[in-house]
Amino acid sequence: MIQNPSAAFTMAVGTIGPGLAIGMIGAAALIGMARNPENSQKIQIAMIIAIAFAEAIAIYALVVALIIKFVA
């Protein structure tokens, strides 16, 4: 049994946003590449940077969940 469900709740809520954001970024990049194949390299680089920033939010949620689990 989970002794502190707030850590699990933090991870559940903290990963919904980045998951949706990464999906939207990927879809928008693919649409942009399909419409303008000449700029696909620039679009791909911008997509990777944006995904890294979105994923950082999930990592912050992981850090908060670990603090809640081991400190509180």
MDTraj code that builds the backbone (N, CA, C; nanometers):
import mdtraj as md
import numpy as np

residues = "MET ILE GLN ASN PRO SER ALA ALA PHE THR MET ALA VAL GLY THR ILE GLY PRO GLY LEU ALA ILE GLY MET ILE GLY ALA ALA ALA LEU ILE GLY MET ALA ARG ASN PRO GLU ASN SER GLN LYS ILE GLN ILE ALA MET ILE ILE ALA ILE ALA PHE ALA GLU ALA ILE ALA ILE TYR ALA LEU VAL VAL ALA LEU ILE ILE LYS PHE VAL ALA".split()
xyz = np.array([
    [0.0839, -0.1187, 0.0000],
    [0.0000, 0.0000, 0.0000],
    [0.0878, 0.1241, 0.0000],
    [0.0422, 0.2254, -0.0709],
    [0.1176, 0.3498, -0.0781],
    [0.1026, 0.4237, 0.0543],
    [0.2159, 0.4570, 0.1162],
    [0.2108, 0.5239, 0.2451],
    [0.1828, 0.6727, 0.2315],
    [0.2310, 0.7333, 0.1231],
    [0.2105, 0.8759, 0.1031],
    [0.1574, 0.8973, -0.0381],
    [0.0259, 0.8996, -0.0557],
    [-0.0290, 0.9103, -0.1912],
    [-0.0082, 1.0471, -0.2539],
    [0.0355, 1.1476, -0.1772],
    [0.0545, 1.2799, -0.2353],
    [0.1701, 1.2820, -0.3350],
    [0.2694, 1.1968, -0.3169],
    [0.3800, 1.1902, -0.4134],
    [0.3306, 1.1332, -0.5465],
    [0.2475, 1.0314, -0.5400],
    [0.1918, 0.9736, -0.6631],
    [0.0984, 1.0732, -0.7318],
    [0.0207, 1.1459, -0.6542],
    [-0.0689, 1.2466, -0.7106],
    [0.0102, 1.3590, -0.7765],
    [0.1206, 1.3979, -0.7157],
    [0.2063, 1.5020, -0.7735],
    [0.2598, 1.4590, -0.9087],
    [0.3033, 1.3363, -0.9200],
    [0.3549, 1.2875, -1.0485],
    [0.2430, 1.2741, -1.1509],
    [0.1263, 1.2307, -1.1077],
    [0.0152, 1.2151, -1.2013],
    [-0.0272, 1.3492, -1.2594],
    [-0.0418, 1.4483, -1.1746],
    [-0.0832, 1.5802, -1.2215],
    [0.0306, 1.6501, -1.2948],
    [0.1533, 1.6301, -1.2462],
    [0.2681, 1.6992, -1.3042],
    [0.3121, 1.6480, -1.4393],
    [0.2626, 1.5334, -1.4821],
    [0.3019, 1.4813, -1.6129],
    [0.1920, 1.4930, -1.7182],
    [0.0737, 1.5328, -1.6779],
    [-0.0341, 1.5502, -1.7759],
    [-0.0032, 1.6647, -1.8704],
    [0.0353, 1.7784, -1.8146],
    [0.0652, 1.8961, -1.8964],
    [0.1792, 1.8754, -1.9938],
    [0.2952, 1.8290, -1.9458],
    [0.4045, 1.8050, -2.0398],
    [0.3730, 1.6992, -2.1448],
    [0.2955, 1.5983, -2.1080],
    [0.2579, 1.4964, -2.2067],
    [0.1738, 1.5548, -2.3185],
    [0.0762, 1.6364, -2.2825],
    [-0.0061, 1.7033, -2.3833],
    [0.0763, 1.8020, -2.4654],
    [0.1655, 1.8741, -2.3981],
    [0.2473, 1.9733, -2.4687],
    [0.3394, 1.9075, -2.5705],
    [0.4004, 1.7969, -2.5342],
    [0.4908, 1.7282, -2.6269],
    [0.4132, 1.6763, -2.7477],
    [0.2935, 1.6243, -2.7245],
    [0.2116, 1.5790, -2.8365],
    [0.1724, 1.6922, -2.9293],
    [0.1357, 1.8063, -2.8724],
    [0.0981, 1.9208, -2.9548],
    [0.2178, 1.9774, -3.0309],
    [0.3341, 1.9803, -2.9668],
    [0.4549, 2.0295, -3.0328],
    [0.4913, 1.9388, -3.1500],
    [0.4861, 1.8088, -3.1273],
    [0.5183, 1.7145, -3.2346],
    [0.4219, 1.7241, -3.3513],
    [0.2931, 1.7364, -3.3203],
    [0.1940, 1.7470, -3.4271],
    [0.2122, 1.8751, -3.5071],
    [0.2364, 1.9856, -3.4371],
    [0.2549, 2.1128, -3.5069],
    [0.3816, 2.1106, -3.5924],
    [0.4866, 2.0465, -3.5424],
    [0.6104, 2.0384, -3.6201],
    [0.5915, 1.9531, -3.7454],
    [0.5195, 1.8427, -3.7325],
    [0.4956, 1.7592, -3.8503],
    [0.4103, 1.8307, -3.9547],
    [0.3120, 1.9064, -3.9090],
    [0.2305, 1.9838, -4.0027],
    [0.3163, 2.0896, -4.0718],
    [0.4022, 2.1557, -3.9928],
    [0.4909, 2.2564, -4.0514],
    [0.5885, 2.1971, -4.1508],
    [0.6411, 2.0793, -4.1202],
    [0.7340, 2.0139, -4.2127],
    [0.6628, 1.9683, -4.3401],
    [0.5379, 1.9255, -4.3270],
    [0.4636, 1.8819, -4.4447],
    [0.4297, 2.0001, -4.5356],
    [0.4028, 2.1144, -4.4757],
    [0.3675, 2.2318, -4.5560],
    [0.4892, 2.3009, -4.6163],
    [0.6021, 2.2915, -4.5475],
    [0.7210, 2.3618, -4.5935],
    [0.8435, 2.2715, -4.5775],
    [0.8646, 2.1770, -4.6675],
    [0.9737, 2.0809, -4.6519],
    [1.1137, 2.1436, -4.6569],
    [1.1255, 2.2613, -4.7164],
    [1.2571, 2.3240, -4.7254],
    [1.3094, 2.3657, -4.5881],
    [1.2203, 2.4004, -4.4974],
    [1.2601, 2.4458, -4.3641],
    [1.2467, 2.3369, -4.2580],
    [1.2429, 2.2122, -4.3005],
    [1.2204, 2.1052, -4.2035],
    [1.3340, 2.0926, -4.1024],
    [1.4556, 2.1247, -4.1417],
    [1.5686, 2.1164, -4.0479],
    [1.5524, 2.2202, -3.9362],
    [1.5164, 2.3430, -3.9720],
    [1.4960, 2.4465, -3.8709],
    [1.3773, 2.4138, -3.7816],
    [1.2712, 2.3599, -3.8392],
    [1.1537, 2.3229, -3.7615],
    [1.1881, 2.2107, -3.6646],
    [1.2678, 2.1141, -3.7096],
    [1.3051, 2.0021, -3.6233],
    [1.3899, 2.0486, -3.5055],
    [1.4819, 2.1392, -3.5292],
    [1.5652, 2.1902, -3.4200],
    [1.4795, 2.2643, -3.3181],
    [1.3885, 2.3496, -3.3661],
    [1.2995, 2.4219, -3.2747],
    [1.2098, 2.3257, -3.1983],
    [1.1656, 2.2176, -3.2643],
    [1.0803, 2.1189, -3.1986],
    [1.1551, 2.0494, -3.0855],
    [1.2778, 2.0111, -3.1106],
    [1.3559, 1.9410, -3.0084],
    [1.3804, 2.0313, -2.8875],
    [1.4094, 2.1586, -2.9108],
    [1.4308, 2.2521, -2.8004],
    [1.3020, 2.2714, -2.7212],
    [1.1897, 2.2851, -2.7901],
    [1.0616, 2.3032, -2.7214],
    [1.0232, 2.1794, -2.6415],
    [1.0497, 2.0619, -2.6951],
    [1.0202, 1.9386, -2.6214],
    [1.1076, 1.9283, -2.4968],
    [1.2325, 1.9707, -2.5067],
    [1.3209, 1.9672, -2.3897],
    [1.2683, 2.0587, -2.2789],
    [1.2195, 2.1775, -2.3165],
    [1.1635, 2.2669, -2.2154],
    [1.0363, 2.2106, -2.1548],
    [0.9530, 2.1479, -2.2340],
    [0.8301, 2.0877, -2.1820],
    [0.8618, 1.9699, -2.0905],
    [0.9617, 1.8933, -2.1262],
    [1.0000, 1.7780, -2.0440],
    [1.0618, 1.8219, -1.9120],
    [1.1215, 1.9397, -1.9086],
    [1.1806, 1.9905, -1.7840],
    [1.0732, 2.0077, -1.6775],
    [0.9520, 2.0429, -1.7178],
    [0.8435, 2.0591, -1.6207],
    [0.8107, 1.9253, -1.5548],
    [0.8129, 1.8174, -1.6319],
    [0.7890, 1.6847, -1.5741],
    [0.9014, 1.6465, -1.4786],
    [1.0232, 1.6875, -1.5090],
    [1.1348, 1.6586, -1.4187],
    [1.1195, 1.7360, -1.2891],
    [1.0703, 1.8612, -1.2964],
    [1.0433, 1.9373, -1.1739],
    [0.9384, 1.8659, -1.0899],
    [0.8360, 1.8119, -1.1527],
    [0.7331, 1.7375, -1.0792],
    [0.7934, 1.6130, -1.0136],
    [0.8858, 1.5468, -1.0819],
    [0.9529, 1.4308, -1.0234],
    [1.0335, 1.4700, -0.9004],
    [1.1045, 1.5813, -0.9084],
    [1.1836, 1.6275, -0.7934],
    [1.0928, 1.6602, -0.6754],
    [0.9826, 1.7273, -0.7024],
    [0.8879, 1.7597, -0.5949],
    [0.8299, 1.6324, -0.5350],
    [0.7965, 1.5353, -0.6186],
    [0.7421, 1.4091, -0.5669],
    [0.8444, 1.3352, -0.4816],
    [0.9697, 1.3374, -0.5205],
    [1.0730, 1.2723, -0.4400],
    [1.0940, 1.3450, -0.3074],
    [1.0869, 1.4766, -0.3097],
    [1.0981, 1.5516, -0.1845],
    [0.9808, 1.5181, -0.0928],
    [0.8615, 1.5117, -0.1493],
    [0.7441, 1.4779, -0.0686],
    [0.7583, 1.3377, -0.0107],
    [0.8077, 1.2454, -0.0919],
    [0.8182, 1.1052, -0.0471],
    [0.9205, 1.0858, 0.0637],
    [1.0364, 1.1491, 0.0489],
    [1.1445, 1.1193, 0.1429],
    [1.1599, 1.2216, 0.2556],
    [1.1041, 1.3392, 0.2402],
    [1.1204, 1.4402, 0.3457],
    [0.9932, 1.4531, 0.4300],
    [0.8806, 1.4581, 0.3651],
    [0.7559, 1.4792, 0.4389],
    [0.7060, 1.3509, 0.5020],
])
top = md.Topology()
chain = top.add_chain()
for i, resn in enumerate(residues, 1):
    res = top.add_residue(resn, chain, resSeq=i)
    for name in ("N", "CA", "C"):
        top.add_atom(name, md.element.get_by_symbol(name[0]), res)
traj = md.Trajectory(xyz[None], top)
